[in-house]
Amino acid sequence: MGGFTEAALERVRAARTRLDAASEADDAYEVAMAEDELEDALRLARKHGLSTEDGVGGQ
């Protein structure tokens, strides 16, 4: 696995962790920010054909 792939997948994992934490804290602002980051990270992964943990992405 190359450096870009590792970094992109780590970004997705980190965004999911951030979203989970924000949801548990019931922080609406942080949830919105985390959702935006996750959407952006997933978009980037899909664009490069990477498969994320939920099976989204890839070609």
C-alpha positions, 0 to 999 in steps of 0.5 A: 500500500502506498503512502497516499493510499494509507493517508487517504484511508487514515483520513477516512478512519479519523473522520469516522472517529471524530464523527462518533465522538461528536455524536456521543457528546451531542455536539451539533456543531462538531457533528456537522464539521465531522460529517463534512470532513468525512464526506470530503475524505470519502469523496477523495477515496472514491475519486482514486478508486480506494475501497473504504471499510464500509465497501464504498469506493473502489472500481 
